[in-house]
Amino acid sequence: MANRIALITGAGRGIGAATAVLAARAGYDVCVNYVADGRSADRVAADCRAEGVRGVAVQADVGSEGEVERLFAACDDLLGPVDLLVNNAGIVGRSTAVEDLDSETLRRTFEVNVFGSVYCARQAIRRMSTAGGGKGGVIVNLSSIAATLGSPGEYVHYAASKGAIETFTIGLAKEVGGVGIRVNAVQAGTTDTDIHAQSGNPDRPAMVAGTAPLGRVASPADIAEAILWLASDKASYATGAILRVGGGL
């Protein structure tokens, strides 16, 4: 029997990379999406192949509708139609108070985090829907505890984008449950990746670790395990769920 196929956006590093390798270990052929760092994405794809499955890296900016269409077409050609979509790609934008937030940061944050997730989900549904001849499937969106904490003085724009993702998750789950598709989200806590350094706030993980009940931030593998659980048959009755993996925060 052919392997199931997973498409993971923003999978060249961090949570996406950990999710790609874990999916490969679970027997998925994996399409590793990336936007800029092709070398890193190629390494992740190679790590997937080392698990005995097919792994390919495909460049596309999920904030572009046309590039998302190309991404899914490439996955079709190289691996086949997707069974699992993980909407992981996301940006924080620079750390700033709202009064100092520039329009480009705001636009790009919603373009990648919200529009990109919708663009990708739309393409996945067209391939998964049993009403259109598909076999069904699973979509897992990446949210953040920022959606409920608000991130004042740092990332309110990012928090708002993740709030939108949670509403999207709930509504979409109700819309496509009848055509064989489950849709859930992981509400991730602060994770030890380079996203904070890129936003100009490199000390944030250490700061959060000091306040978290578990005394540490998440590793990418912590979040990846939650994603793969939601994708698995063990979560077959879970849809429209927002799974908080925040270390107690």
Residue pairs with C-beta under 8 A, 6 or more apart in sequence:
2 80
3 27
3 28
3 29
3 53
3 54
4 27
4 28
4 29
4 83
4 84
5 28
5 29
5 30
5 31
5 75
5 79
5 80
5 81
5 82
5 83
5 84
6 20
6 23
6 28
6 29
6 30
6 31
6 82
6 83
6 84
6 85
6 86
6 231
7 30
7 31
7 33
7 71
7 72
7 75
7 82
7 84
7 85
7 86
7 120
7 124
8 16
8 19
8 20
8 23
8 30
8 31
8 32
8 33
8 85
8 86
8 88
9 16
9 33
9 62
9 85
9 86
9 87
9 88
9 89
9 116
9 120
10 16
10 33
10 34
10 35
10 62
10 88
10 89
10 90
11 17
11 19
11 20
11 30
11 32
11 33
11 34
11 41
11 44
11 86
11 88
12 32
12 34
12 37
12 38
12 40
12 41
12 44
12 57
13 37
13 40
13 44
13 193
13 194
14 191
14 193
14 194
14 195
14 220
15 88
15 142
15 188
15 191
15 193
15 220
15 223
15 224
15 227
16 32
16 33
16 86
16 88
16 89
17 32
17 40
17 44
17 47
17 220
18 219
18 220
18 221
18 223
18 224
19 86
19 88
19 220
19 223
19 224
19 227
19 228
20 30
20 32
20 44
20 45
20 47
20 48
20 55
21 44
21 47
21 48
21 51
21 224
22 221
22 224
22 225
22 227
22 228
23 30
23 48
23 84
23 86
23 228
23 231
24 30
24 47
24 48
24 49
24 51
24 52
24 53
24 55
25 51
26 228
26 231
26 232
27 53
28 53
28 83
28 84
29 53
29 54
29 55
29 79
29 80
30 45
30 48
30 53
30 54
30 55
30 56
31 56
31 58
31 71
31 74
31 75
31 78
31 79
31 82
32 41
32 44
32 45
32 48
32 55
32 56
32 57
32 58
33 41
33 57
33 58
33 59
33 60
33 62
33 71
33 89
34 40
34 41
34 57
34 58
34 59
35 59
35 60
35 61
35 62
35 89
38 57
38 59
41 57
41 59
42 57
44 55
44 57
45 55
45 56
45 57
46 55
47 55
48 54
48 55
49 55
54 78
54 79
56 74
56 75
56 78
56 79
58 71
58 74
58 75
58 78
60 67
60 68
60 70
60 71
60 74
61 67
61 112
62 68
62 71
62 89
62 112
62 116
62 117
62 119
62 120
63 108
63 111
63 112
63 115
63 116
64 119
65 115
65 119
68 116
68 119
68 120
68 123
69 123
71 120
71 123
72 82
72 120
72 123
72 124
72 127
75 81
75 82
76 127
81 127
81 128
81 134
82 124
82 127
82 128
82 137
83 128
83 135
83 137
83 138
84 137
84 138
84 139
84 140
84 231
85 120
85 121
85 124
85 137
85 138
85 139
85 140
86 139
86 140
86 142
86 227
86 231
87 116
87 117
87 120
87 121
87 139
87 140
87 141
87 142
87 165
88 142
88 227
89 112
89 113
89 116
90 112
90 113
90 142
90 161
91 108
91 109
91 112
91 113
91 158
91 195
91 198
92 109
92 155
92 158
92 195
92 196
92 198
92 199
93 101
93 105
93 106
93 108
93 109
93 155
93 157
93 158
93 199
94 105
94 199
94 200
95 154
95 155
95 199
95 200
95 201
95 204
96 102
96 105
96 154
97 153
97 156
98 156
98 157
101 156
101 157
105 157
106 157
109 157
109 158
109 161
110 157
110 161
110 164
113 158
113 161
113 162
113 164
113 165
114 161
114 164
114 165
114 168
117 141
117 165
117 168
118 168
121 139
121 141
121 168
121 172
121 183
124 137
124 139
124 181
125 139
125 176
125 179
125 181
126 132
127 134
127 137
128 134
128 135
128 136
128 137
128 179
128 180
128 181
129 136
129 176
129 179
129 180
129 181
130 136
130 179
130 180
131 179
132 179
134 179
134 180
135 180
136 179
136 180
136 181
137 180
137 181
137 182
138 181
138 182
138 183
138 184
138 230
138 231
139 172
139 181
139 182
139 183
139 184
140 183
140 184
140 185
140 186
140 227
140 230
140 231
141 165
141 168
141 169
141 183
141 184
141 185
141 186
142 165
142 185
142 186
142 188
142 223
142 227
143 162
143 165
143 166
143 169
143 185
143 186
143 187
143 188
143 242
144 158
144 159
144 162
144 187
144 188
144 189
145 187
145 188
145 189
145 190
145 244
145 246
145 249
146 155
146 158
146 159
146 162
147 159
147 162
147 163
147 165
147 166
147 187
148 187
149 159
149 249
150 156
150 159
151 158
151 159
154 201
154 204
155 199
162 187
165 185
166 185
166 187
166 242
169 183
169 184
169 185
169 240
169 242
170 240
170 242
172 183
173 182
173 183
173 184
173 239
173 240
174 240
176 183
177 183
177 239
177 240
182 230
182 235
182 236
182 238
182 239
183 239
183 240
184 230
184 235
184 238
184 239
184 240
184 241
184 242
184 243
185 241
185 242
185 243
186 223
186 226
186 227
186 230
186 243
186 245
187 242
187 243
187 244
187 245
187 246
188 218
188 223
188 226
188 245
188 246
189 208
189 212
189 217
189 218
189 244
189 245
189 246
189 247
189 249
190 196
190 204
190 205
190 208
190 209
190 212
190 217
190 218
190 247
190 249
191 205
191 217
191 218
191 219
191 220
191 222
191 223
192 205
192 217
192 218
192 219
192 220
193 220
196 202
196 203
196 204
196 205
205 217
208 217
208 249
209 215
209 216
209 217
211 249
212 246
212 247
212 248
212 249
213 247
213 248
213 249
214 247
214 248
216 247
217 247
218 245
218 246
218 247
222 245
223 245
226 243
226 245
229 235
230 238
230 241
230 243
